[in-house]
Amino acid sequence: MESPAGQEPGTGTALDHPVRVGIADDHESVRLGIKTACENAGYDVLFAAATVQGLIDGIAGRAVDVIVLDLSLGDGSLVTDNVRNARSTGASVLVHSIADRVAMVREALAAGAAGVIPKSSPTTTVMAAVASVARGDVLNNLEWATAIDADRDFAKAQLGRRERDVLHLYASGLPLKMVAMQLGIAHSTAREYLDRIRVKYVEVGRPAPTKVDLLRRAVEDGILPGLDPDGGDGRG
């Protein structure tokens, strides 16, 4: 059974409008393929272009939920610039690229991409990923984990045990007040821990200003489990 547009299978949470998508890929056949798949899934494709700037110009200020982005575009643009420019539209960025460009995937994630889907993935998997990041979720999958594990220069924030506890609970979805109650500490103390955590991530070049960013960091650093390719929690 197909899920409604804007809803990922199994989540039960939908947007109040069809997912609005932009596509940046310099291969016309790929652009057309993604566009067709999105339209078949009930999504609203605002524009598709060969470059990020062309996409931004084509969107013309309209609200967009997700930009599906190829890592290597023919205009010589840089990955970091492309992700940041795409995010400047207010959209989440889903990287759609070949799976062996680990360094480029890592760069895209560091620049704020919400996740990565290999071009070899089934169309249904790509569409589910689009719906997921459209809602602001982080796409934790094998490609993300591989990009991080393969990067020996990836600097982990040195968090203390209590900081890790706070991050684990807060990034899992608990309000900070509930985190404090569960750990038996004052709300102000929990806030101080959270502020320290954010400072430490800034110090290693991995800022986490939002709760979604903190979830990303918690998964990246093994504080929360990521998802395996079959949708499990990776614990075995």
Secondary structure, DSSP 8 states (H G I E B T S, - for coil): ----TTB-TTT--B-SS--EEEEE-S-HHHHHHHHHHHHHTT-EEEEEESSHHHHHHHHTT---SEEEE-SS-TT---HHHHHHHHHTTT-EEEEEE-TT-HHHHHHHHHTT--EEEETTS-HHHHHHHHHHHHTT-----HHHHHHHHT-TT-------HHHHHHHHHHHTT--HHHHHHHHT--HHHHHHHHHHHHHHHHHTT----SHHHHHHHHHHTTSS----TTSS-S--
